[in-house]
Amino acid sequence: QVQLVESGGGLVQAGVSLRLSCVTSERAFSTYGMGWFRQAPGKEREFVAAINWSGSSITYINSVKGRFTISRDNAKNTVYLQMNSLKPEDTAVYYCAARMTRGGTPSAAAEYDYWGQGTQVTVSS
């Protein structure tokens, strides 16, 4: 099974930045589409961003456009989520996910095959 390991979460004040990382040792990482999702207490899991195998196609949920940036470094088997201008509404457990195809940037969780354990992001005001 593919193992994904997230890091970079923490407790921060509103307005600051965090960068989340998700790394895998899976040798086929460069062929995978990758996504970030988040889940706040008492709420459904929410799509945040996705990136295709090459980084040429990217999709964001409207609430993070202009603030968050998804990117990947296939040489390092890593996908990133740069989060700027954080707001309390961004507080959630953030999960990275992988799907075993080169094409597309779907927003549905069911389209992804593997999931990380999650990293907590807490934004205080």
Secondary structure by P-SEA (a helix, b strand, c coil): cbbbbbcbbbbbcccbbbbbbbbbccccccccccbbbbbcccccccccccccccccbbbbcccccccbbbbbcccccbbbbbbcccccccccbbbbbbcccccccccccccccccccbbbbbbcc
